[in-house]
Amino acid sequence: MDIQQQIDQVVRENDLVLFMKGTPDFPQCGFSGRAVQILTTLGTPFVGVNVLDSDEIREGIKVFSNWPTIPQLYVKGEFIGGSDILMEMYETGELQDLLAPASVDDT
């Protein structure tokens, strides 16, 4: 399985995935930290994928999404955006609507 298939599998198998630098408990950059803080504030469980663990993943996720920066949030298989987009969506309430329990399920 190549890296694109691996990334696709992670995105499809989890309702909420954050590709980030570091882990949810120990973010390794300010942008990843802000994304974790937003998701934690909303109380939404998510899977964190540390791109620093693998150059293949770090470069592969940029190709997968056609987005040059990390972090990257996926909700139900759909690429949502990076830290700035999450912050903007959070401030307008759009992110809360997207992550409402009716739309994101833990199953």
C-alpha positions in Angstrom: 0.0 0.0 0.0 1.5 3.3 -1.0 1.4 6.5 1.2 -1.6 8.0 -0.6 -3.6 4.8 0.0 -2.5 4.8 3.6 -3.6 8.4 4.1 -6.9 7.7 2.3 -7.6 4.8 4.6 -7.0 6.8 7.8 -9.2 9.6 6.5 -12.0 7.2 5.5 -11.8 5.1 8.7 -12.1 8.1 11.2 -14.8 10.7 11.3 -12.3 13.4 12.5 -8.6 13.4 11.6 -6.1 16.1 12.2 -2.7 15.7 10.4 -0.5 17.8 12.6 3.1 18.4 13.8 3.3 16.5 17.1 0.5 14.9 19.0 -2.8 16.1 20.5 -1.1 16.0 23.9 2.1 17.6 22.7 1.8 19.8 19.6 5.1 20.7 18.0 4.1 23.9 16.4 1.8 26.8 17.2 -0.6 26.2 14.3 -1.1 22.5 15.3 -1.5 23.6 18.9 -4.2 26.1 17.9 -6.0 23.4 15.9 -5.9 21.0 18.9 -7.1 23.8 21.2 -10.1 24.5 19.0 -11.1 20.9 18.7 -10.5 20.2 22.4 -12.6 23.3 23.3 -15.5 21.9 21.3 -15.1 18.5 23.1 -15.0 16.6 19.8 -12.9 13.4 19.9 -10.4 13.3 17.0 -7.5 11.2 15.7 -4.2 13.0 15.6 -1.6 11.9 13.0 1.9 13.2 13.7 3.5 14.1 10.4 6.9 14.5 12.1 7.0 10.7 12.5 7.4 10.2 8.7 8.7 12.3 5.9 6.5 10.2 3.6 3.3 11.2 5.5 4.5 14.8 5.9 4.9 15.2 2.1 2.2 12.7 1.2 -0.6 14.6 3.0 0.3 17.8 1.1 -0.2 15.9 -2.2 -3.3 14.1 -0.9 -5.1 17.4 -0.1 -3.3 19.6 -2.6 -2.7 21.9 0.4 0.8 23.1 1.2 0.6 23.5 5.0 0.1 21.4 8.1 -2.1 21.0 10.2 -4.9 19.7 8.0 -8.4 18.7 9.3 -10.6 16.1 7.7 -14.2 15.6 8.7 -16.0 12.4 7.4 -13.4 12.1 4.6 -13.6 15.7 3.5 -10.7 18.1 3.7 -11.8 21.2 5.8 -8.6 23.2 6.0 -5.7 24.3 8.2 -5.4 26.3 11.4 -6.5 29.7 10.0 -9.6 28.2 8.3 -10.4 26.3 11.5 -10.1 29.5 13.6 -12.3 31.4 11.1 -14.9 28.7 11.1 -14.8 28.5 14.9 -15.3 32.2 15.3 -18.3 32.2 13.0 -19.9 29.1 14.5 -19.6 27.2 11.3 -17.2 24.6 12.8 -19.5 24.0 15.7 -22.3 23.3 13.2 -20.1 21.0 11.2 -19.0 19.0 14.3 -22.4 18.9 16.0 -23.1 15.4 17.4 -25.7 14.8 14.6 -23.0 15.2 11.9 -20.0 13.5 13.5 -20.4 10.1 15.1 -17.9 8.1 17.1 -18.8 4.9 15.3 
